[in-house]
């Protein structure tokens, strides 16, 4: 790999829920876009409809040329009490600048909406450098499989207990809050991510993940899991 790839994870303080509904998730997705810019676009922030995440896509498309990205976001997933990001820096210090704006900005929104005060995240965002080829080939799958925690019978996917791969794949296809759909060719939030890196590796991601769900033994990569 030529790029320096990092898996980022942060949780709510005391493992509290940080995404309580679709509006919270949509706001965080918008933050992924808005704060990934050297001059923060926060001064032009727009209201996010609670039940219309598609509106974000329409609103964001066409503004890329006006932005100077801090990082490339190669994959992401929002869970109830934490988030996963897979990123590489555009310039030195880009990840730190992006995370500072992202975490502070979302915490401010969350505290204002729910009339709370204090720290929202448990601490500094955990950062894991993806150095080995095996880790590189697995990490995008791992991030995208996280929503299986919400599917009854598939909660133990990390230990090879997926249950029905068909049900698992259907669940992943319906889960809006990750980059999975965009990688499978179904536009979800295409303006947020950069697909070229993994697109060159997984020519047909939908077919690749289906094969992975059916055939790959997760135990071979268990030591690489980021908990």
MORAZI-V318244 format. One record per backbone hydrogen bond with DSSP energy under -1.0 kcal/mol. CO is the residue of the C=O (numbers start at 0). NH is the residue of the N-H. E is the energy in kcal/mol with one decimal. If there is no record, write none. Layout:
# MORAZI-V318244
co=CO nh=NH e=E
co=CO nh=NH e=E
This chain:
# MORAZI-V318244
co=4 nh=129 e=-3.0
co=5 nh=86 e=-2.5
co=6 nh=127 e=-2.5
co=7 nh=84 e=-2.3
co=8 nh=125 e=-2.6
co=9 nh=82 e=-1.9
co=10 nh=121 e=-2.5
co=11 nh=14 e=-2.1
co=12 nh=15 e=-1.7
co=20 nh=24 e=-1.9
co=21 nh=25 e=-3.0
co=22 nh=26 e=-2.3
co=23 nh=27 e=-2.2
co=24 nh=28 e=-2.3
co=25 nh=29 e=-2.3
co=26 nh=30 e=-2.3
co=27 nh=31 e=-2.2
co=28 nh=32 e=-1.4
co=29 nh=33 e=-3.4
co=30 nh=34 e=-2.6
co=33 nh=40 e=-1.2
co=34 nh=36 e=-1.7
co=40 nh=43 e=-2.3
co=41 nh=44 e=-1.6
co=51 nh=54 e=-1.7
co=52 nh=55 e=-1.3
co=53 nh=57 e=-1.6
co=54 nh=58 e=-2.1
co=55 nh=59 e=-2.3
co=56 nh=60 e=-2.2
co=59 nh=62 e=-1.6
co=62 nh=65 e=-1.6
co=63 nh=66 e=-1.9
co=67 nh=37 e=-2.5
co=69 nh=89 e=-2.5
co=71 nh=87 e=-1.7
co=72 nh=193 e=-2.7
co=74 nh=85 e=-2.6
co=75 nh=178 e=-2.0
co=76 nh=83 e=-2.7
co=79 nh=17 e=-2.2
co=79 nh=18 e=-1.8
co=80 nh=11 e=-2.5
co=81 nh=78 e=-2.9
co=82 nh=9 e=-1.2
co=83 nh=76 e=-2.1
co=84 nh=7 e=-3.3
co=85 nh=73 e=-3.2
co=85 nh=74 e=-1.1
co=86 nh=5 e=-2.9
co=87 nh=71 e=-2.9
co=90 nh=93 e=-2.3
co=92 nh=96 e=-2.2
co=93 nh=97 e=-2.4
co=94 nh=98 e=-2.9
co=95 nh=99 e=-2.2
co=96 nh=100 e=-2.0
co=97 nh=101 e=-2.8
co=98 nh=102 e=-2.9
co=99 nh=103 e=-2.0
co=100 nh=104 e=-2.2
co=101 nh=105 e=-2.5
co=102 nh=106 e=-2.2
co=103 nh=107 e=-2.2
co=104 nh=108 e=-2.0
co=105 nh=109 e=-3.0
co=106 nh=110 e=-2.8
co=107 nh=111 e=-2.0
co=108 nh=112 e=-2.6
co=109 nh=113 e=-2.5
co=110 nh=115 e=-2.0
co=119 nh=12 e=-3.1
co=125 nh=8 e=-2.0
co=127 nh=6 e=-2.8
co=131 nh=135 e=-2.3
co=132 nh=136 e=-2.4
co=134 nh=138 e=-2.5
co=137 nh=141 e=-2.4
co=138 nh=142 e=-2.2
co=139 nh=143 e=-2.1
co=140 nh=144 e=-2.1
co=144 nh=147 e=-2.3
co=145 nh=148 e=-2.4
co=146 nh=149 e=-2.1
co=147 nh=150 e=-1.4
co=150 nh=153 e=-2.3
co=153 nh=156 e=-1.4
co=155 nh=158 e=-1.9
co=155 nh=160 e=-2.0
co=156 nh=159 e=-1.5
co=163 nh=167 e=-2.3
co=164 nh=168 e=-2.6
co=165 nh=169 e=-2.1
co=166 nh=170 e=-2.3
co=167 nh=171 e=-2.2
co=168 nh=172 e=-2.2
co=169 nh=173 e=-1.5
co=170 nh=174 e=-1.1
co=175 nh=177 e=-1.3
co=176 nh=77 e=-2.7
co=178 nh=182 e=-1.9
co=179 nh=183 e=-1.5
co=180 nh=185 e=-2.8
co=181 nh=184 e=-1.3
co=188 nh=191 e=-1.6
co=194 nh=198 e=-2.5
co=195 nh=199 e=-1.8
co=197 nh=201 e=-3.5
co=203 nh=207 e=-2.5
co=204 nh=208 e=-3.1
co=205 nh=209 e=-1.6
co=206 nh=210 e=-2.3
co=207 nh=211 e=-2.5
co=208 nh=212 e=-2.6
co=209 nh=213 e=-1.6
co=210 nh=214 e=-2.8
co=211 nh=215 e=-1.2
co=216 nh=219 e=-1.8
co=217 nh=220 e=-1.7
co=220 nh=223 e=-2.1
co=221 nh=224 e=-2.0
